Amino acid sequence: MNAEIIAVGSELLLGQIVNSNAQYISEQLAEMGVDVYYHTSVGDNPGRLQHAIEVAKKRSDLLIFTGGLGPTKDDLTKETIAKALGTTLSMDTDALESIKNYFQKVNREMTPNNEKQALILTGAHVLKNEQGMAPGMLLKKGANAYMLLPGPPSEMRPMFHKYGKQAIQNLMKKKEVIYSRVLRFFGIGEAHLETELEHLIDQQTNPTIAPLAGDGEVTLRLTAKHESKSIAESLVNALEKEILQIVGEYFYGYDTDSLVEVGLKLLKQKGVTLSCAESLTGGLFQAQLTSIPGASEVLAGGVVCYQDAVKKKVLSVKSDTLKRHSAVSEQCAVELADNVRELFSTDIGISFTGVAGPDPLEGKPAGTVWIGLSVKGGTTKTFLLNLGGGRNGNRMRTAKYGWHYLIKELSQV
């Protein structure tokens, strides 16, 4: 079975609200093994909605509508669908009684237009609305099925979870499970990752591989479909193993993991303490860490050393280093990382110094960054970045690279 989600409401097209309903329904359908091929948004206009219905029923088995079931004149979803299908609307007595009881309970007058909310497509299976007034419904008509759900997420989600999913499952001839897993990578571009995995992507059938880039990271969504969840999971496991054999050095986590969360988890697991010296990042690295509960177990403290005077006075960077090499240099990054580790008596010290932009600094172009990583009892490592983004983009990517190098270091401990 494949489905199309049609969100009705001019407010969606005006950008006044986000269509979170489509995202939620798509996630739920994926778990059920129902493919969603199209999302459609249409305003409160009967002609355009009828056209959307005509298009959708030619390409989708299941049409799911959200919105337009209310009492006002612009709520025309039911009426338009009835016209498109050549059917009528009937009053659902249970829904009407529920609406009347609601107004009595809140001691408000029920205006006649509220009765409209109890109308359903004749012959439809009713989906009870336990959080609002307008019921949902499911009607099988010819080769298609039509599900109507209310627009407010607070009504739609519990209705779909409790009644809608079961109604759809009753329609399905072959029940399949879709098992999906996201692999997260950093330090490799989307084009490079795709090139490395081109032979796997070209031959994909089941499971499938879907690359997605964003915020300097790349993800791969692996998806397998099978009647057995355990077999679908084993298909994904086998594909993941093959992928990590090729690009495993860039892999850092799964699904909703972030670099910061993975880094904090490793710091805790290894029993390692951390201190930070931040110049161009201005405390961003530490702010990311302290936004997660439990950071106090590993973070001793840090210094925002934006000006050279602070680098010298607080973190004991040599004047000669700044004079001969400048603050944006490998030598400065080393001293910052070593000295902050000693200052806070931690196992690891990390430093960030560079040119955020937009203008060059000390003869270095914007995006030039040095990261220092000082490990107690080891040799201090440095990493040079040549970033090409805007000021805040460079700062954000620098912090992410800091976590990337820290994770790699901790993984070797």
N, C-alpha and C positions, 0 to 999 in steps of 0.2 A: 504494500500500500504506500502511495506517496501522497503528500499533503501540501496544501497551500494555505498560508495564514493571511487573511485579509483584515487589516485594521481599519475601522471606519471612524472618521472624526476629522473635521477641518483643523482642529487644534494640533494634530500631528503634523500636518503639512505646513502649518504656520510656525512650527518649531517651539510651540508653547509647552509641550510635554514630550517626553521620550517614549518611544514604543517599547517599553520593557516587557509588555505582554508577549510579543512575538518571540523575544529571547527565551522567556520562561517556557512557553509552549514548545518551542523547538527543542529545548533541552529535554523536556519530558517525553516528547515523541521519539527522540533519538534513543532513549533508554528502552522504549517499547519496540524498536525496530521499524518505526515509520519514518520514511525518508521525507524531508522537507526540501523541496526544490525552489520554492518561490515565497517571498514576503511581498505583500502588496499593501500600500496605504492609499486610501481614497477618502475624499472629503464627504461632507454630509450633502451629497447631491445624488438624487435617485438615478439620473441618466448615467453618470459616471460609474456609480456602484453597479448598475445593471450591466454595463459594458465589462466591468471587472469580473463579474460573475460569469458572463458568457465566455470570456477568455479562459478563466480558471477551470471551468468544468470540462474544457477540452483537453487540458493537460494534467489535471490532478484528480485523484480518486476522492480525496477528502478535502472539503473546503471548510476552514475554521474561521469564523467571523468574531471579532471582538468589538464591542462598542455599538452604540445606536439602539439600545433596547430600553431607553428611559422614557419618561412621560411627555417630553416636550416635542414640539412640531418638527424639530430637526432630527429627531430620533426615528429614522425611517428604514432601519436595517430589515426588520421583519416584513414590513409592507413591500419593500423592494424585492426581497428574495421571493416572497409569495407570488408577486407578479411575474418574476423571471421564470418561476417554476410552474406557473399556471395553476396554482393552488390557492387556498383561502386561509384566513386566520380564524381561530376559535378561542373562546374564553376558557382558560384553565381555572376551574372553580377553586381548587386547592390554593393556587397562587393568589387568586383574588381574595380569598379568605385570609391568607397570611398578610397581605398588604393592608386589609381593613384592620386586622388585629394590631399591626404595627402602629397605625395612626391612633387607635384607641389607647394603646399603651403609652404613647408619648403625649397624649391629650392634645392632638392637633387635628384640625379639620382636613378631611381627605377630599381634595378637589377631584372633579370627574375625570380629568386627564390621567390621573394615576391608575385608573382601571386599565388603561392601554398597556401598562406593563405586564398585565396578566394574560395578554394575548399570545398565543403560540401558533406555529404552523400546524395546520390540521393534520393529525396523525403522527405528530412528532413525539418522540420520547422525551419527557420533561426532566431537566436537571435542576434539582432544587437549589434555591438560593438561600443559604442559611446566614448570610452576612448582609443581605440587602433585600430588594423587593423583586426586581425583574428576574424570572427564572431563565435558565438556559434551556437548550433543546438540541436534539439530534434527529434529523429526518433523512431517511434513505429514499432517494428518488432516482429511478433509472440506474445508471452506472455510477452515480455519485452519491456521496453522503454529505450532509450539510450540518455543521455544528455551529450554534450561535451562543456566544458567551458575553457576559456584561463587560463593559470597559474598565471600570475601577479595579485595579489589581487586588485590592482587599476583598473583593467579591469574586473575581474571576479565578484567582489561584486556588482558594479552598474548594470552589465548585469543581474545577477541573480535576484537582487531586482526588476528591472524594467520589465524584460521579462521572466526570468526563472521560477519564482514562479507562474505566471499566466499560463504558459504552463503546469506546473505540475498539477495545480488545474483543468485544463481542462481534464486531464487524470483520475482524481479521481472520482470513482463512489459514494463513501460515504465520505462526508467531515466531519471530526472530528477536534475538537480543543483540543490541549494538554495544560493544565494549570499546571504550575510547581512553587513550592515555596521552598526555602532553609531555614531551621531552623538551627541556629548556637548555639553551646553549648561549654562551657569551664568548666574545673574542673572535668570532667568525661571522662574516657577512652572509646575508641570505643567498646571494648569487654564488658565493664560494661553497656554501653548504650544499646548495642544490647541485652544483657541479660534481662535488665529491660523491653525492648519492644518486647521480643521474641514472645509473643502471637500475637501481632499485625503484626509482620513481617511474621510469619508463615501463617497467614490467609489472607495476602494481595492479592488483585486482582485489584481492581480499586477503590481508588487510590493505588499507589505503594509507598514503602518506600525504599530509597537507602542510606545507611550510607557511609560516607567517612571521613577518618581521615587525618589530616595534620597540621604540625606546632603546635602541642600541643592542637589542637582544634578538634572537631568532628562536622560534619554537617549531616543533614538528608534532602535529596531531596524528597519532596512529589509531586507526579505527578498523575493527573487525566485526563482521556480522555472522552470527550462527544461531541455530536453535538452542545450543547449549552455551551458557555463559562461560563455563570452564574452558571449553574448546576455543571460544572467541578470545579469551584471555591468553591462552597458550599461543595462539597465532600472533598476538601482539608481543608477547614475551620473546618469541623467536625473532621477529622483525627488529625489536629493540636491540637484541644482542648483536645482530648483524650490523646495525647502524653504529653502535658504540665501538665496534671493532674498527670502524673507519674514522669516525670523528669524535671519539670518546674524550679526547683531551679538552674539548670545548664544553662538554656536558657538565651541568651542575645541579639539576633538580627536575622535579616532576610537577605537572599540573599547575597549582597556584603558588608554588614555591617562589621566593624571591632570593636574590643574591644575599641580601642582608640576613634573612631568616636562616639560610643555609650556613652562612658564615658564623652567626651566633650559635647555632646548634653545634657546629664543629668546635668552636672555642670552648663550649661547655663540656663536650665529650672528651676533649683533650686536657681539660683542666688548665687552660692557658689564659693568662691575663694580657690585656692590651692597653696601650696608650697611644695617643695620636698628636701629631704636629701638623696643623692645617694652615696653609697659606692661601692659595687661590680658592680652595673649597670653603673657607670661612666657617668651619664647624659643621658643614653639611654631612660629612661622614659620620660624625658622632651623633648628630641629630637623627640620622636614619637608624643607628644602632639603638639609641635610647627610646625610640618610638615603640620598641618591642619589649614586653615584660620580660624580666630576667636579665636585662643588660648589665645591671649592677654587679652580677656575679663575675663578669669578665672585664668590664671597662673600668680601669682605675681613674682615668682622667685624660685631659689633653690641653693643648694650648693652641689658640687661634693666633698665629704669628704673622699677621698680614704685613706689617711694616718691618723693614730690616732691623730697626732698633730693637724690636721685640725678639727677633731671631737671635740677636747678639746678647741682649741683656738677660732674657729668660731662658733661652735654650742654648746659650753659649756657642753659637756659631761663630767661627773665627772671623775677625775683620778681614784678614788676608783672603779667606775663601770668598767673601762677598766682593772684595776688590778685584781679585784675579779672575774669578769665574762667574760672578753675579749670583743673585738669589735663585735665578732660574737655571740651575745647573745640577749635574749629577753629584758633584762634591757637596753642595748645599743639602741636597736630599739625603745624602748619607749622614751628614752631621745631625740634621734634624731628627732622623729616625733613631740614630744611636743615642743622642742626648735626651730625647723625650723618654726613651725606654729606661735610661739610667735615672732620670729625674723622678719617674713614678715607680721605679723598681718593678717593672713588669717583664713578662717573658718576651713580648713582642712590642716593637715600636714601629708605627707606620707614619710616613710623612708625605705631604703633597705640596709641591711648589711649581708654579708655572704662570702662563699668561692666559687668563680667561678671555680677554678681548674686550672690545673689538679692535683696539689699537695694539700695535707691537709694544714690547717692553724690553729694555736693555738689549736691543738688537735682535730679539727673538720674536718671531711671528706669533700672532694669536693662535692658541691651540697647542703651543709647545708646553709639555708637562713632564715633570719628573716625579716618579713615585719611589720612595725608599722603604725598604722592609728590613728591619733589624731584628734578628732572632738571637736571644741569649745563647752564648756559646757557639754561635755560627758566624758566617760571613754575611755582611749586609749586602742585600741585593737591590739593584735599581732597575727601573723600567722607564723607557722613554716613549711618550705618546705624541703623535702629531695629529691633533684633532682638527676637524674642519667645520665645526658648528658655530652657533652664536654663543654669546657669553654664558648664559645659564645652561645651555645645552652642553658646553664644554665642562662646566662644573659638575653637572649631573653625571656625564659619562666618565669623568675622572674618578668620582666616588665609586661608580660601578666597577671600574677597572681595579680600584683599590680592593674591593671585595673579591673580585676575580682572582687577583694574585694572592690574596690572603687565603682564600679557599684552597688554591693549588698548593700553597706552602703547608697548610694544616693537613691536607690529604697525604702529605709525604711524611708527616711526623709519626 
